[in-house]
Amino acid sequence: MYTDDSFPDKELGVELYKELSQLWVAAGMHTRRWLSSVPQLLECVPSADCATEVDLDSSVLLAVKTL
């Protein structure tokens, strides 16, 4: 899942992550490979669920498949 810095504040992005995660768990799904250009958003995501193959500090980002 990719999020960018288009949220009005970081707290809203964190709240959206939490709500979406609960929704997907209720549907029997587990989301993983979370990605964000905002490090504060990734701090609340378990490291096992974060995308690891993308260097956000790079000027070139690889394509990442999303649902």
C-alpha positions as CSV (number, residue, x, y, z in Angstrom):
1,M,0.0,0.0,0.0
2,Y,1.4,3.4,-0.9
3,T,0.5,6.7,0.8
4,D,2.0,10.0,0.1
5,D,2.1,13.4,1.8
6,S,-1.3,14.5,0.5
7,F,-2.9,14.1,4.0
8,P,-3.6,17.4,5.7
9,D,-1.7,16.0,8.8
10,K,0.2,12.9,9.7
11,E,-2.3,11.9,12.3
12,L,-5.0,11.5,9.7
13,G,-2.7,9.2,7.7
14,V,-2.0,7.0,10.7
15,E,-5.7,6.9,11.5
16,L,-6.5,5.8,7.9
17,Y,-3.9,3.0,8.2
18,K,-5.4,1.8,11.4
19,E,-9.0,1.9,10.0
20,L,-8.0,0.2,6.8
21,S,-6.1,-2.5,8.6
22,Q,-9.1,-3.3,10.8
23,L,-11.4,-3.4,7.8
24,W,-9.1,-5.8,5.9
25,V,-8.7,-8.1,9.0
26,A,-12.5,-8.2,9.3
27,A,-12.6,-9.3,5.6
28,G,-10.0,-12.0,6.3
29,M,-7.2,-10.2,4.5
30,H,-3.8,-9.0,5.7
31,T,-2.2,-6.1,3.9
32,R,1.6,-5.9,3.6
33,R,4.3,-4.1,1.8
34,W,3.2,-0.7,3.0
35,L,5.1,2.2,1.5
36,S,4.9,5.9,2.2
37,S,7.0,9.0,1.5
38,V,6.2,10.1,5.0
39,P,8.4,8.2,7.6
40,Q,6.0,9.0,10.5
41,L,3.3,7.0,8.8
42,L,5.5,3.9,8.5
43,E,6.5,4.1,12.2
44,C,3.1,2.7,13.2
45,V,3.3,-0.2,10.6
46,P,5.0,-3.4,11.8
47,S,8.4,-3.7,10.0
48,A,7.3,-7.1,8.6
49,D,4.5,-5.4,6.7
50,C,6.6,-2.6,5.2
51,A,8.0,-2.7,1.7
52,T,11.7,-3.3,1.8
53,E,12.8,-3.3,-1.8
54,V,12.2,0.4,-2.4
55,D,14.7,3.2,-1.3
56,L,12.5,6.2,-0.6
57,D,15.6,8.4,-0.6
58,S,16.4,7.5,-4.2
59,S,15.4,9.9,-6.9
60,V,14.1,7.0,-8.9
61,L,11.4,4.8,-7.4
62,L,10.7,1.3,-8.8
63,A,7.2,0.3,-9.8
64,V,5.3,-1.3,-6.9
65,K,2.2,-3.5,-7.6
66,T,-0.8,-2.4,-5.6
67,L,-4.3,-3.8,-5.1
